[in-house]
Amino acid sequence: MNLAYALAFTFCLFSTLGVRAQSDAKMQPGYIVTLRGDTVRGLLSASRFVSENGLQFKPSNADPVKVYFPAELRGFGEQGTGRYYVSRRMGLYRTETTITTRSDLQYRRQREDSTTVFLQPIVTGHSILYGLDFHLTPQVERTAMEASRPQETRFYFLQLPKTPLVALPRAQYKALLQAAFSDCPAAVARAAKSHFSADHLAEVVLTYNACHTGVPARDLRLHPEATNPTTLTWSARAGISRSGAYYDNSAELGSKQTQASYAPLLELRLRLGNKNPYSLETGLRFTTRKSTAANPHTVPAGFTNSGQQLTVKSSTQFSSLQIPVQAHYRFGQGNLQPYVTGGLLAGLNFGHKNALGILVTRFNTPPGSPGSTQEVGTEAATYREGSSQLTYGGIAGAGITGRLGRLTPMLEVSYELNREARATAFHGVLFYRAFNATVGLEF
């Protein structure tokens, strides 16, 4: 069977399957170059095996789709990716095997033929590297006995000035490159260390072209920019925190006695994200916290100031250093973007200073002497906790960002609830909660 008929049958089969497979594919802007050299722009769709499946093309959405095979065009290009292909006629050698049933002898002969394919330039210049995706081996048609072996579908070809295309088979490509580039020691050395891949072969050819600068070299490999790169941004924030702290086992500083107070809040925050609406945040924040309690007390009978209303004042204060780890979700893509956050807080409280109000009895004369009088007053007993305390808790917030040149101003409010990891000897565990409001800039 003549190879031309085999290729024609193969092309027809693949074109039928290819059109069906590509019928739903999204067509993209591109162009074709006709055999007369005219460039026609329109919409096209090319599968990986475009030489076999054919190229779908139509000048406009209103036009019907036409399928072009390599022999019908000089080439084509994709506008979006920048890839382009050129038509080249390639020689094929068909191996025919005849087996005699009596002696089991095999006779093989090779017949020359050719076909036209779409080659993709990878590197151009003094030497040119092409790539080809093809189901059939371009140099040797596979026999039935070879069908069980792994089949190559990606091929590379080299072209030097005034020479035909040279195939670079996987088994011999290093020797072929070293022989072709013998006048450039740097390329020979690079070829010896290369692997059989488009990137490695391209680097070898680029190295050789650097030895021959008469023709400008171009690297046509696709290096798509990350359409959704991950970025790390940081922000500086300052604001105010209204926090209230209390002990879970204290009559003087319990949750019902203490009052919240205001203090400055400073924060540095890092955000890891991309164009998606969600990202991850962490950072470092510092503030001081203080809560006071004013417990009323009526002096009982038997004292010179019986019935007097006294106020027993107590307080607790400390410094707080925290590390938030929270999720960040923004809404919309405009200049003003609302967002919400939520996550965990871990940190360290230090510099504790507690002042407890106590009732004291004062005697006007020595106690127990006749006619002695007594009265009740208050004093503050101040003491410090002996060590720092680890803390943990949660935080949730909402805010809005804007655009100011390269800067991103922001406003955020949040609520947090935390506790110390260990209980104190006299008052139990310290809890604290806070409402925060900050403004800042993200860089």
PyMOL commands that set and color helices and strands:
alter all, ss='L'
color gray80, all
select helices_A, chain A and resi 3-22+50-53+70-72+144-146+173-180+185-192+198-210
alter helices_A, ss='H'
color red, helices_A
select strands_A, chain A and resi 28-34+39-45+55-58+66-68+73-78+84-99+106-124+128-133+154-159+166-167+218-219+231-247+258-259+261-273+278-298+309-330+337-363+374-384+389-401+408-420+430-442
alter strands_A, ss='S'
color yellow, strands_A
deselect
rebuild
show_as cartoon
